[in-house]
């Protein structure tokens, strides 16, 4: 059963989606739309005439050509964007791929592997931070299940920590070897400070009922800068979904794209 969003989250969505729709910049949220023709992928928003477009997902990228726009008015999922654009892709995306459209030539974009590393001292530091950080808005009795570290470059390190309510620890721990879709996650950029990649979609106040799931989906370089694509959603329902792109090239991550929607 889909739960209704709390008023505080609905208010946040209405305030943020319009801004994201008007200031799309280089990126567009992409989704499969096979009903609009073979080799079709659609993106929320419009694309300036003559712009080169590349679709990228884990292990795949493809040039794409805009083939017209259509209204989002009657779609069930609402994100504040009035129009979508249909793209014809040069090669079909992998099944169930989480994709992003980039307004740039294909040869200018390169995927960065998320190489997992082991460092117990960093994992311990992250665990202490998650337990104490009020800005994460986690329930006070949260339990840490597992932390994974991903090295993108000598200067860029990401982490994902699976967390759980006490009564769910045993069941969710069983799922971790195969990946846990319904585990609450805390993705961080690890540096002198720890920066939460889901900060922009967390509730305004601490909330132990609307838990945030999702994952870091992809990392890539563009014009000498490194970006991370992540997806966040409310664990218990499809009532909120967010696509986030962060620029990781500076001393602190910078939000480069955000699109949030809900049913």
N, C-alpha and C positions, 0 to 999 in steps of 0.2 A: 504494500500500500504506500502511495506517495504521500509524504507528510507535507504540510504547508510550511513555508518559510516563516520564521519569527518576524514580527514587524520591523525589528531593528535591521535584519538582513535585507528585507524587501526595500527598506528605505535606502540602504547602502547601494543596492543594485540599481535602483532608479536614478541615483545620483552619479553612478560611475559608468553605466553602459553608454549613455548618450555621449559622454566625453570621449570614450574609447572609439565610438562609431565615427565621430567627427574628426578624430586625429589618428587616422590609421597608420600613416607613415609608410614604412617599408613592408609591413607584414599584414597578412590576412588569415583569418581562421578558415581552414579548409575542411570539407566533408564530402563523403561519397554521395553521388546523386545519379545512380544508374538509370532511373526513370527518365532522365533527360537525354539519354542517348549513350551509345557505347563510347568507351574511352573518355567519359566525362567525370570531372570533379568540379564541385562548386565551392565558391568562397563567399563569405559575408562581406558586403561592400562592393564598391565599384573600383575599376582599374583605369587609370588615365590612358587615353588613346596612344598607341605606339610604345607602351611600356613592355619590356621583356619580363616574363614571369617564370619562376622556377618553383616547383613543388618538391618538398623534401620530407622524408620520414626516415626512420631508422633503417639503414642499409639500402636506401633508395632515394634517387632524385630524378626529376624529369622536367624538361621544358614543357611549358603549357601555353596555349593560345586562347585568349578571351573570345567567346562565341556568343555574346549577348547577355543581357541582364533580365532579371525577373523580380517580382515583388515578394517580400517575406511576410506580407500582411496576414496571410491565412495559415502560417506555420504555427504548430503547437508550441515549439520552443521559441521564446521571445528573448532577444538580447539588445533591443534598441536600434538595430540596423535595419533600415527599410528595404534594402535591395541586396540581392545576391548576383554574382556573376558566374556563368557557366564557363568552364575551361575545358579545352580538348587537350589531353596529355599525350606526349610522345610514347610513353610506356606506362602500362597500368601499375598502380601502386600495389604493394603486398596486401593480402587479405587482412582486414581489420586494422590497417595502418592508421596511426595518429599523425596527421599531416599538417604542414604549415606552408602557406604560399609566401614567397619572397619576391619582391619586385626588383629583380636583378637577373643578369645572365647566369646560365647554369654553371659556367666555368668559374664564376666568382664565388661560388658557395661550396664549401667542403665540410662534410660531417667530421666531427671529432669523436673518437672512440671514448666511451666511458670505461676506462680501465680501472678495475677494482683493485684496491691495495689493502694491506693490513697494517694497522698502527694502533695498538691497545691504548697508548697514552692519549691519542687524539679521541678515540672512542670514549674513554673515561671523561675527558674534558667536555665532550658533547653531552654525555649523559647528565653530568652535574648542571650544565647550563639548562637543559630541558626541564629538569626537576624544579629549577628555581626561577626561570625567566617568566615574569608576569606577562610580558608582551605576547607570548605564545598563546595565551588565553585557554590553556589546557585545564582539565579538571585536576584538583589538588591531589587526588589519589592515583594519578596516572602511573602505569607500569611500563618500563622500557623492555622491549622484546628483542630488538636487534638493530645494530647500526652498520650500514655499509658505506665505505669510502670510495670515491671515484676521482682519480687523478686525470685532469684534462691537459695540464701543462705543468712545467716546473713551478708556476706561480698560482695555478687555479686548482683548488680542491673542493669537491662537493661531497655532501653526505646526505643520506636518507635514513631516518630513524623510525622504526615501527614502534608505536606505543599502543597501550590498551587499558581499558578499565579493568580493575582487579578480577571481576567475575568472568572475563573473556580470555584471560591469559592462556589457559590450557588449550582451548580450542584453536585460538589464533596462532599459537606457537606451532601447532601441527601443520598449518598451512604455509609457514614461512619458506620451507625448502623449495616449494613450487611457486612462490610469489603469493602475496596476500592482498587481494583486491579490496577487501573490506577492513583492512587494518588502517587505523589513523596513522598518518605519516607526518614527519617534520623534516622537510628538505632544507638544508643549510648550505651557504657558502662559507667555507672554513678559512679563516685568516687570522689576523690579529684579533678581530672580533668575529662573532658568529652572526650571519645575516639570514633571516628566515625568508625563503622564496615564496611562501604562502602568506606573507604578512598582509598583502593587499586584499585577501579574501577571508581573513579570520573575522569572527564576530567582534562587535565593538566591546563586548564584555566577556569575561570568562564564561564558557558555555560547555557543559558536560553532556548535552543531549544532541546537539548538531555537530557531530564530529567531522573533520575534514580529511578525506582520503585523496588519493591521486598519486602522482609520481613525476620525477624528472624523465621526460620522454626522449630527449635528443639534445645534443650539443653540436654546434657548427660554427664555422668562421665565415665572415663576410667583410670584405674591405679591411682586412687586418684586425678585425675585432672578433671576440669570441662570445657566442650567445648560448643560452640554455633555454630550451622549450619545456615547459611543465604544464601539467593538467591537474586541476583541483576540482573536487565535487563533494557534496554532502554524502557521507558514507551510507546513510539509511535510505536515500532516495535519489531521484534524478532532478530534484527541485532546484538545484544550483549546479552550474558547471562553468568552469573558468579556464581560458587559455591564457597563459602568461609567457612572455619572452623577456628575459633579463640580459642586459649587456654586462658581461663579466670582466671586461678589459681594464677597468679602472680599479682604484683602491677599494671601492665598495660597489656592489652590484647596483645597476640602474635599470628600473623598469622601462622597457622599450615598447611593449605592447601588452594590452590587457583587454580581453573581451569576456564579459560575464553575462550569463543568461539564466533563465529559469522557466519552469512550466507554469 
